[in-house]
Amino acid sequence: MTTTPSTQAIAATALRKAYGDKIVLDGIDISVPQGTIFSLLGPNGAGKTTAVKILSTLISADAGSGDIHIGGHDLATDPQAVRAAIGVTGQFSAVDGLITGEENMLLMADLHHLSKEEGKRAAAELLERFDLTEAAQKPAATYSGGMKRRLDIAMTLVGNPRIIFLDEPTTGLDPRSRHNMWGIIRELVSDGVTVFLTTQYLEEADELADRIAVLNDGKIVAEGTADELKRLIPGGHVRLRFSDPAAYQSAGYALREATRDDESLTLQIPSDGSQRELRSILDWLDSAGVDADELTVHTPDLDDVFFALTSGTSKPNQTKETVR
């Protein structure tokens, strides 16, 4: 068994995959520390699922790809050890609707070669953990979408994997079910599990991921924390609104870098929204004896980042606002 002593749960270099003339992955590098959530974002067809399939041993990378280590195991020389270390939940549920939730769990236990006693114990514990005990004896076809997704992840955990690939796990779920799923994912990571997440919901990556990579045209075009990615996009500003025309004129005269809107009596000041810049603006207002009726902080969100990085242009007027 080939292992590598590393704090990286997933380490892949120069990952390549093409189908005929269509290049899906063009030499991308992926590095995911143990016990963290890594999110891969990209437009539909960008190659997110292809990356998951390669890293989870479902398909092979093309010749010319670099080394791939999962859970310390070399995927090329010891794929069985990789499979033993991981769990995969795909875009489409693996749940069999014709049998009960418990029977789905026991089937998965059989696939992991657990004894009958071990399988029953693991199934009972996971059904309870995912709040499915009451529904355990009902056919899975009667479950709601959120319940099926919870059962799907519970089945993935039967083998106690330390690395889990979640390929768009909340697609099609209602907002409440999505938030419940977020709680489950956070709980997994608190137990030391590493999660590789693909999602089409940008706020999901913003909420969950320690690091985010944006995949476009076969390449990773940006990577970092959510805050680091947001700082890549210009357009952050502070907006001051006045009801007193005299106060507006005084502020506009002093803050010459501000963009004025005489009709609405507002000033827009370029800003990264940092505490230091906000304090500076508030200190100036105090020292000048000028009262603004409203101060609003506008910061780019992941929607802006995604749009800019995958289409080459910034999405106007879509920044989130915080009123202070």
MARPAFI-205252 format. One line per 5 residues: number of its first residue (from 0); for each residue x, y, z of N, C-alpha, C. Coordinates in pm, whole numbers, plus 50000, padded with zeros to 5 digits. Layout:
N
NUM	X:Y:Z:X:Y:Z:X:Y:Z ~ ...;
//
This chain:
324
0	50085:49882:50000:50000:50000:50000:50089:50124:50000 ~ 50065:50214:49905:50145:50334:49893:50076:50449:49964 ~ 50143:50511:50058:50086:50625:50129:50184:50740:50126 ~ 50132:50857:50152:50218:50975:50160:50183:51052:50286 ~ 50282:51081:50372:50252:51155:50495:50221:51299:50462;
5	50098:51337:50472:50059:51470:50432:49938:51514:50512 ~ 49928:51645:50532:49809:51698:50596:49700:51723:50491 ~ 49729:51691:50366:49632:51709:50260:49547:51583:50244 ~ 49416:51599:50258:49327:51485:50235:49319:51454:50086 ~ 49323:51558:50003:49317:51543:49858:49428:51627:49798;
10	49509:51567:49715:49617:51640:49646:49628:51587:49504 ~ 49598:51672:49408:49604:51633:49268:49674:51742:49190 ~ 49763:51703:49100:49835:51800:49019:49811:51772:48871 ~ 49800:51880:48796:49789:51873:48650:49683:51774:48604 ~ 49564:51785:48664:49455:51693:48632:49399:51726:48494;
15	49400:51625:48408:49356:51646:48269:49250:51544:48230 ~ 49151:51592:48152:49050:51502:48097:48988:51568:47974 ~ 48983:51491:47866:48920:51539:47743:48835:51427:47685 ~ 48729:51467:47617:48645:51373:47543:48651:51415:47397 ~ 48732:51344:47320:48755:51385:47182:48826:51519:47179;
20	48768:51615:47108:48829:51748:47099:48788:51839:47214 ~ 48696:51792:47297:48645:51873:47407:48733:51855:47531 ~ 48808:51960:47568:48891:51957:47688:48804:51997:47807 ~ 48789:51905:47901:48705:51929:48017:48789:51981:48134 ~ 48903:51917:48159:48995:51961:48264:49131:51980:48200;
25	49186:52100:48214:49308:52136:48142:49424:52158:48238 ~ 49460:52050:48310:49577:52056:48396:49555:52130:48526 ~ 49444:52103:48595:49414:52176:48718:49482:52110:48839 ~ 49514:52192:48939:49570:52143:49066:49464:52159:49175 ~ 49452:52058:49259:49356:52062:49369:49426:52017:49497;
30	49412:52096:49603:49472:52062:49731:49372:52094:49841 ~ 49336:51992:49919:49234:52008:50023:49289:51958:50156 ~ 49311:52045:50254:49360:52001:50385:49257:51913:50456 ~ 49306:51827:50541:49218:51738:50618:49124:51819:50707 ~ 49000:51769:50719:48905:51830:50810:48853:51965:50767;
35	48852:51992:50636:48802:52119:50584:48697:52092:50477 ~ 48628:52200:50438:48532:52193:50326:48591:52271:50210 ~ 48604:52203:50098:48654:52264:49974:48538:52264:49875 ~ 48511:52379:49814:48401:52388:49719:48454:52421:49580 ~ 48408:52344:49481:48443:52369:49342:48321:52427:49273;
40	48335:52552:49226:48227:52622:49158:48258:52629:49009 ~ 48154:52638:48930:48172:52654:48787:48039:52648:48717 ~ 48031:52703:48594:47905:52694:48518:47872:52548:48488 ~ 47748:52523:48449:47712:52389:48406:47802:52345:48292 ~ 47853:52223:48301:47942:52172:48197:48087:52212:48215;
45	48119:52277:48327:48256:52324:48348:48353:52212:48381 ~ 48302:52097:48425:48390:51986:48458:48391:51949:48605 ~ 48300:52006:48684:48298:51979:48828:48274:51830:48856 ~ 48172:51775:48792:48141:51634:48815:48250:51544:48761 ~ 48313:51583:48651:48426:51505:48597:48539:51499:48698;
50	48569:51613:48763:48674:51614:48865:48640:51520:48979 ~ 48512:51524:49024:48470:51434:49132:48485:51288:49090 ~ 48444:51257:48968:48452:51118:48922:48596:51068:48915 ~ 48688:51154:48874:48829:51113:48869:48882:51091:49010 ~ 48858:51188:49099:48913:51179:49235:48851:51065:49315;
55	48730:51025:49279:48663:50915:49351:48676:50782:49278 ~ 48768:50773:49182:48806:50649:49111:48700:50599:49013 ~ 48598:50679:48981:48493:50632:48891:48537:50634:48746 ~ 48622:50731:48710:48681:50735:48576:48829:50769:48590 ~ 48905:50747:48485:49049:50772:48489:49083:50909:48432;
60	49186:50970:48488:49240:51092:48430:49315:51057:48303 ~ 49332:51155:48216:49404:51132:48091:49554:51122:48115 ~ 49621:51060:48020:49767:51056:48022:49822:51198:48025 ~ 49928:51217:48101:49984:51351:48117:49942:51419:48245 ~ 49843:51360:48314:49805:51414:48444:49914:51385:48545;
65	49918:51465:48650:50017:51445:48755:49970:51345:48859 ~ 50036:51347:48974:50002:51254:49083:49869:51292:49146 ~ 49798:51189:49193:49673:51208:49267:49682:51126:49394 ~ 49673:51192:49508:49672:51123:49637:49542:51158:49710 ~ 49472:51056:49756:49348:51073:49830:49363:51000:49963;
70	49350:51075:50072:49365:51013:50204:49502:50951:50223 ~ 49603:51007:50157:49739:50955:50169:49770:50840:50075 ~ 49672:50796:49996:49691:50681:49906:49708:50729:49762 ~ 49799:50667:49691:49821:50698:49550:49708:50635:49468 ~ 49630:50719:49402:49515:50668:49328:49557:50574:49215;
75	49671:50601:49154:49714:50519:49041:49757:50379:49083 ~ 49821:50366:49197:49874:50237:49239:49790:50165:49342 ~ 49700:50237:49411:49622:50172:49516:49479:50226:49519 ~ 49405:50210:49408:49269:50264:49403:49176:50201:49507 ~ 49202:50075:49546:49116:50011:49644:49125:50081:49779;
80	49246:50121:49817:49263:50193:49944:49193:50328:49938 ~ 49195:50393:49820:49123:50519:49804:48974:50497:49822 ~ 48922:50392:49759:48778:50365:49769:48736:50337:49913 ~ 48825:50275:49989:48793:50244:50129:48792:50369:50215 ~ 48859:50475:50169:48873:50596:50250:48767:50700:50221;
85	48691:50681:50111:48602:50788:50066:48455:50745:50065 ~ 48369:50843:50058:48227:50824:50032:48185:50924:49926 ~ 48087:50887:49845:48044:50973:49735:47892:50984:49733 ~ 47844:51107:49730:47702:51132:49708:47690:51216:49582 ~ 47630:51157:49478:47623:51224:49349:47504:51316:49336;
90	47491:51375:49217:47380:51466:49192:47246:51395:49201 ~ 47246:51267:49164:47122:51191:49163:47128:51086:49273 ~ 47022:51080:49349:47018:50995:49467:47041:50848:49432 ~ 47120:50781:49517:47144:50638:49502:47042:50555:49578 ~ 46944:50623:49638:46843:50555:49718:46752:50471:49629;
95	46725:50347:49671:46630:50261:49602:46492:50285:49663 ~ 46402:50343:49586:46271:50379:49638:46179:50263:49665 ~ 46213:50144:49612:46124:50029:49628:46142:49957:49761 ~ 46249:49988:49832:46272:49925:49962:46274:50032:50071 ~ 46271:49989:50194:46264:50084:50306:46397:50155:50327;
100	46391:50260:50409:46513:50330:50443:46612:50239:50513 ~ 46562:50157:50606:46651:50064:50676:46711:49962:50581 ~ 46632:49912:50487:46684:49814:50391:46791:49876:50301 ~ 46773:50003:50265:46878:50072:50189:47008:50077:50269 ~ 46997:50106:50398:47115:50112:50484:47181:49975:50497;
105	47101:49871:50515:47158:49736:50531:47222:49687:50401 ~ 47164:49727:50289:47225:49692:50160:47363:49754:50149 ~ 47376:49879:50190:47506:49946:50187:47603:49879:50283 ~ 47554:49836:50399:47640:49765:50495:47692:49636:50434 ~ 47608:49566:50359:47652:49443:50291:47762:49473:50190;
110	47746:49585:50118:47847:49622:50018:47981:49655:50084 ~ 47976:49698:50210:48099:49726:50284:48147:49604:50363 ~ 48083:49491:50340:48123:49363:50401:48118:49367:50553 ~ 48021:49442:50606:48001:49441:50750:47922:49315:50788 ~ 47947:49266:50908:47868:49153:50956:47724:49198:50975;
115	47633:49102:50987:47491:49137:51004:47471:49222:51128 ~ 47539:49188:51235:47525:49263:51360:47582:49404:51345 ~ 47702:49414:51285:47764:49545:51265:47677:49632:51173 ~ 47622:49569:51068:47539:49642:50973:47414:49699:51038 ~ 47349:49618:51121:47229:49665:51190:47260:49779:51286;
120	47373:49766:51356:47411:49871:51451:47443:50001:51377 ~ 47520:49991:51269:47556:50110:51192:47431:50175:51132 ~ 47340:50093:51079:47217:50145:51019:47133:50218:51123 ~ 47116:50157:51240:47034:50218:51345:47093:50350:51391 ~ 47226:50355:51409:47291:50476:51456:47278:50590:51354;
125	47298:50557:51228:47293:50661:51125:47150:50706:51099 ~ 47055:50616:51102:46915:50656:51085:46872:50750:51197 ~ 46919:50723:51317:46887:50811:51429:46957:50945:51413 ~ 47082:50942:51373:47160:51065:51357:47097:51158:51254 ~ 47038:51099:51150:46981:51180:51042:46829:51193:51055;
130	46778:51166:51175:46637:51186:51206:46546:51108:51110 ~ 46581:50983:51087:46505:50899:50994:46450:50772:51061 ~ 46464:50764:51192:46424:50641:51261:46274:50612:51242 ~ 46190:50716:51254:46046:50694:51240:46007:50649:51100 ~ 46084:50692:51001:46052:50657:50862:46128:50534:50814;
135	46206:50474:50901:46297:50367:50859:46226:50248:50795 ~ 46103:50218:50839:46031:50102:50789:45939:50136:50670 ~ 45944:50259:50624:45861:50299:50510:45942:50294:50381 ~ 45875:50263:50267:45947:50264:50139:46009:50402:50114 ~ 46132:50404:50065:46201:50531:50043:46131:50617:49939;
140	46050:50554:49853:45977:50631:49753:45878:50727:49817 ~ 45839:50701:49942:45744:50789:50011:45813:50906:50080 ~ 45947:50910:50079:46022:51015:50148:46015:51146:50069 ~ 46024:51256:50142:46039:51386:50077:46179:51397:50017 ~ 46199:51503:49937:46331:51522:49876:46440:51537:49980;
145	46411:51613:50088:46510:51631:50193:46542:51502:50266 ~ 46438:51420:50290:46460:51292:50358:46544:51198:50271 ~ 46516:51196:50141:46596:51111:50051:46742:51153:50051 ~ 46765:51286:50052:46903:51334:50053:46972:51295:50185 ~ 46901:51307:50296:46959:51267:50425:46990:51117:50425;
150	46900:51037:50370:46925:50894:50362:47044:50864:50271 ~ 47053:50938:50162:47164:50921:50068:47298:50943:50138 ~ 47307:51051:50217:47432:51079:50288:47455:50978:50400 ~ 47347:50937:50468:47361:50834:50571:47418:50706:50511 ~ 47372:50669:50392:47425:50549:50324:47573:50567:50292;
155	47611:50689:50254:47751:50718:50222:47840:50699:50345 ~ 47784:50722:50464:47863:50718:50587:47874:50579:50649 ~ 47809:50480:50589:47810:50345:50648:47952:50294:50666 ~ 48038:50320:50569:48176:50271:50578:48269:50360:50657 ~ 48212:50463:50725:48290:50557:50806:48402:50623:50726;
160	48371:50680:50608:48475:50745:50527:48524:50872:50593 ~ 48651:50904:50571:48708:51027:50626:48711:51139:50522 ~ 48679:51104:50398:48673:51202:50289:48542:51177:50215 ~ 48462:51283:50198:48333:51267:50132:48323:51366:50015 ~ 48283:51313:49902:48257:51395:49784:48106:51417:49774;
165	48064:51542:49779:47923:51578:49769:47904:51657:49640 ~ 47847:51594:49539:47829:51657:49408:47689:51715:49401 ~ 47679:51848:49421:47553:51921:49421:47450:51853:49510 ~ 47479:51841:49640:47394:51761:49729:47259:51824:49760 ~ 47241:51955:49738:47115:52017:49775:47032:52060:49654;
170	47071:52018:49535:46994:52053:49415:46850:52004:49427 ~ 46756:52094:49405:46616:52056:49408:46551:52059:49545 ~ 46629:52087:49649:46571:52090:49784:46511:52228:49813 ~ 46407:52229:49898:46350:52357:49940:46447:52423:50038 ~ 46431:52555:50063:46526:52627:50149:46545:52565:50287;
175	46437:52516:50351:46452:52457:50483:46536:52330:50478 ~ 46510:52246:50376:46587:52122:50363:46733:52152:50333 ~ 46757:52257:50253:46896:52294:50222:46968:52336:50349 ~ 46903:52417:50432:46966:52462:50556:46991:52344:50650 ~ 46899:52249:50653:46921:52128:50733:47042:52051:50683;
180	47057:52044:50550:47171:51973:50492:47301:52045:50526 ~ 47298:52178:50527:47419:52254:50566:47461:52216:50707 ~ 47364:52203:50796:47396:52164:50933:47460:52028:50939 ~ 47412:51935:50858:47469:51800:50854:47613:51805:50805 ~ 47639:51885:50702:47774:51895:50646:47870:51955:50749;
185	47825:52060:50818:47910:52120:50922:47940:52019:51033 ~ 47841:51939:51068:47859:51840:51172:47962:51736:51131 ~ 47958:51696:51004:48056:51599:50955:48198:51653:50971 ~ 48217:51779:50932:48350:51838:50938:48396:51855:51081 ~ 48303:51885:51171:48340:51897:51313:48389:51765:51368;
190	48350:51654:51304:48399:51521:51343:48530:51484:51274 ~ 48587:51579:51197:48715:51555:51132:48708:51507:50990 ~ 48586:51497:50935:48570:51452:50797:48607:51566:50701 ~ 48667:51532:50588:48697:51628:50482:48585:51622:50379 ~ 48537:51737:50335:48427:51742:50239:48471:51816:50113;
195	48454:51749:49999:48476:51809:49867:48337:51833:49809 ~ 48301:51961:49796:48164:51999:49762:48159:52069:49627 ~ 48071:52021:49539:48037:52101:49421:47895:52149:49440 ~ 47868:52269:49394:47734:52324:49415:47704:52428:49308 ~ 47576:52442:49277:47534:52549:49187:47477:52667:49265;
200	47475:52654:49398:47426:52761:49484:47545:52835:49543 ~ 47566:52959:49501:47684:53031:49543:47681:53063:49692 ~ 47562:53091:49746:47555:53119:49889:47589:52994:49971 ~ 47571:52876:49912:47606:52753:49980:47757:52744:50000 ~ 47832:52775:49895:47977:52777:49907:48021:52885:50004;
205	47954:53000:49999:47987:53112:50088:47965:53072:50234 ~ 47856:53000:50259:47821:52958:50395:47915:52850:50449 ~ 47954:52755:50363:48017:52633:50411:48168:52624:50391 ~ 48215:52671:50277:48350:52633:50234:48461:52710:50305 ~ 48566:52638:50343:48688:52701:50392:48766:52762:50276;
210	48766:52691:50163:48829:52743:50042:48739:52711:49923 ~ 48745:52799:49824:48662:52787:49704:48751:52801:49582 ~ 48728:52715:49482:48796:52728:49354:48690:52746:49246 ~ 48716:52837:49153:48623:52862:49043:48682:52800:48916 ~ 48605:52708:48858:48647:52634:48739:48577:52691:48617;
215	48653:52726:48515:48594:52781:48392:48682:52745:48274 ~ 48619:52694:48168:48692:52655:48047:48807:52560:48078 ~ 48783:52468:48170:48882:52365:48200:48993:52405:48292 ~ 48993:52531:48337:49100:52580:48424:49042:52639:48552 ~ 49119:52635:48660:49081:52705:48782:49125:52850:48767;
220	49028:52941:48760:49058:53081:48732:49077:53163:48858 ~ 49037:53110:48973:49060:53179:49100:49039:53080:49213 ~ 49110:53101:49322:49095:53014:49439:49128:53094:49565 ~ 49055:53068:49670:49080:53134:49798:48961:53119:49889 ~ 48965:53191:50001:48848:53195:50087:48741:53280:50019;
225	48619:53272:50070:48512:53354:50012:48546:53502:50018 ~ 48602:53547:50131:48636:53689:50144:48748:53728:50047 ~ 48846:53639:50029:48954:53668:49935:48900:53681:49792 ~ 48808:53594:49755:48752:53601:49620:48670:53728:49601 ~ 48597:53767:49703:48514:53888:49692:48600:54012:49672;
230	48720:54011:49730:48807:54127:49717:48867:54139:49577 ~ 48851:54035:49495:48901:54042:49358:48816:54134:49270 ~ 48693:54157:49314:48597:54229:49230:48580:54372:49280 ~ 48601:54472:49193:48581:54611:49236:48432:54643:49250 ~ 48404:54756:49308:48264:54800:49317:48215:54818:49458;
235	48296:54782:49558:48255:54804:49696:48250:54953:49726 ~ 48152:54992:49803:48142:55133:49838:48055:55153:49961 ~ 48067:55272:50018:47981:55315:50128:47891:55425:50074 ~ 47762:55414:50105:47668:55516:50059:47611:55591:50180 ~ 47618:55722:50173:47562:55809:50276:47437:55878:50222;
240	47327:55869:50295:47204:55936:50253:47169:56044:50355 ~ 47131:56163:50303:47100:56277:50388:46957:56323:50362 ~ 46895:56376:50467:46765:56443:50447:46782:56594:50449 ~ 46892:56642:50509:46920:56786:50518:47008:56827:50400 ~ 46956:56909:50307:47036:56950:50190:47167:57019:50229;
245	47166:57096:50339:47288:57165:50380:47394:57065:50425 ~ 47353:56965:50502:47447:56862:50545:47501:56785:50425 ~ 47414:56759:50328:47457:56690:50205:47561:56772:50130 ~ 47537:56902:50118:47631:56987:50046:47765:56993:50119 ~ 47763:57004:50252:47886:57010:50330:47967:56881:50313;
250	47897:56767:50322:47966:56639:50308:48021:56622:50167 ~ 47942:56661:50068:47987:56648:49929:48108:56734:49899 ~ 48114:56853:49962:48229:56942:49940:48356:56883:50000 ~ 48342:56821:50117:48460:56767:50185:48504:56633:50127 ~ 48408:56551:50089:48440:56417:50036:48440:56423:49883;
255	48546:56483:49830:48549:56509:49686:48557:56382:49601 ~ 48603:56271:49662:48613:56146:49584:48478:56077:49573 ~ 48377:56130:49645:48246:56066:49645:48169:56098:49517 ~ 48088:56003:49475:47996:56025:49363:47867:56081:49419 ~ 47820:56192:49361:47704:56262:49415:47577:56224:49340;
260	47467:56222:49413:47334:56210:49352:47248:56319:49417 ~ 47240:56434:49349:47172:56550:49408:47023:56527:49427 ~ 46964:56441:49345:46820:56418:49355:46784:56342:49482 ~ 46863:56237:49511:46833:56156:49630:46915:56197:49752 ~ 47001:56298:49736:47087:56347:49844:47173:56233:49900;
265	47241:56162:49812:47328:56052:49855:47469:56072:49798 ~ 47565:56025:49876:47705:56023:49835:47753:55879:49834 ~ 47827:55843:49732:47881:55707:49721:48033:55714:49724 ~ 48094:55651:49826:48238:55659:49848:48301:55523:49822 ~ 48398:55512:49732:48464:55383:49708:48524:55329:49838;
270	48502:55201:49866:48549:55143:49992:48550:54993:49982 ~ 48644:54930:50054:48644:54784:50062:48558:54734:50177 ~ 48492:54828:50247:48404:54789:50356:48476:54749:50483 ~ 48606:54775:50490:48682:54734:50607:48644:54820:50727 ~ 48671:54766:50846:48641:54839:50969:48720:54969:50975;
275	48844:54965:50926:48928:55086:50930:48866:55197:50846 ~ 48820:55165:50725:48762:55267:50639:48630:55320:50694 ~ 48549:55231:50750:48423:55275:50808:48447:55368:50926 ~ 48545:55333:51010:48577:55419:51125:48623:55556:51078 ~ 48702:55558:50971:48750:55685:50919:48635:55774:50873;
280	48538:55714:50802:48423:55792:50755:48339:55843:50871 ~ 48315:55755:50969:48235:55795:51086:48306:55903:51167 ~ 48438:55888:51181:48514:55991:51254:48505:56125:51184 ~ 48512:56122:51049:48504:56248:50976:48367:56312:50996 ~ 48260:56232:50986:48125:56286:51005:48111:56350:51143;
285	48167:56285:51247:48159:56338:51383:48236:56469:51396 ~ 48358:56469:51342:48441:56589:51356:48385:56707:51279 ~ 48315:56678:51168:48257:56786:51088:48119:56826:51137 ~ 48067:56752:51235:47933:56782:51285:47825:56758:51183 ~ 47850:56665:51092:47754:56633:50986:47684:56503:51021;
290	47552:56502:51013:47474:56382:51043:47417:56323:50915 ~ 47457:56201:50885:47396:56128:50774:47279:56047:50830 ~ 47169:56046:50756:47052:55971:50803:47071:55821:50787 ~ 47155:55781:50693:47174:55638:50670:47313:55614:50612 ~ 47380:55514:50664:47509:55470:50610:47491:55325:50566;
295	47519:55298:50441:47499:55164:50386:47630:55113:50325 ~ 47669:54992:50364:47791:54931:50311:47753:54833:50200 ~ 47813:54852:50086:47788:54763:49972:47916:54682:49946 ~ 47906:54550:49952:48023:54466:49925:47988:54364:49817 ~ 48081:54335:49724:48056:54231:49624:48030:54097:49692;
300	47942:54017:49635:47918:53883:49687:47970:53780:49587 ~ 47953:53652:49619:48006:53548:49531:47937:53546:49395 ~ 47813:53594:49389:47748:53605:49258:47829:53695:49166 ~ 47872:53810:49220:47952:53904:49141:48084:53840:49098 ~ 48148:53770:49193:48275:53704:49164:48257:53599:49054;
305	48156:53515:49071:48130:53408:48975:48103:53465:48836 ~ 48017:53565:48832:47979:53624:48703:48101:53685:48634 ~ 48181:53758:48712:48298:53825:48654:48402:53725:48605 ~ 48426:53620:48683:48531:53525:48649:48492:53429:48538 ~ 48362:53407:48520:48320:53310:48419:48262:53373:48294;
310	48245:53508:48295:48194:53574:48175:48276:53695:48135 ~ 48368:53732:48223:48459:53841:48189:48406:53979:48220 ~ 48284:53988:48275:48229:54119:48309:48169:54115:48447 ~ 48162:54229:48509:48104:54241:48642:47954:54257:48630 ~ 47880:54195:48719:47735:54207:48720:47697:54333:48796;
315	47635:54431:48731:47610:54560:48798:47495:54553:48897 ~ 47508:54639:49000:47398:54663:49094:47345:54538:49161 ~ 47434:54442:49188:47389:54320:49253:47465:54294:49382 ~ 47525:54401:49438:47599:54384:49562:47506:54382:49681 ~ 47547:54306:49783:47468:54299:49904:47489:54426:49985;
320	47388:54460:50064:47393:54583:50142:47379:54553:50290 ~ 47453:54627:50371:47438:54620:50515:47415:54760:50567 ~ 47302:54783:50627:47271:54916:50679:47326:54926:50819 ~ 47396:55034:50845:47458:55054:50978:47412:55186:51034;
//
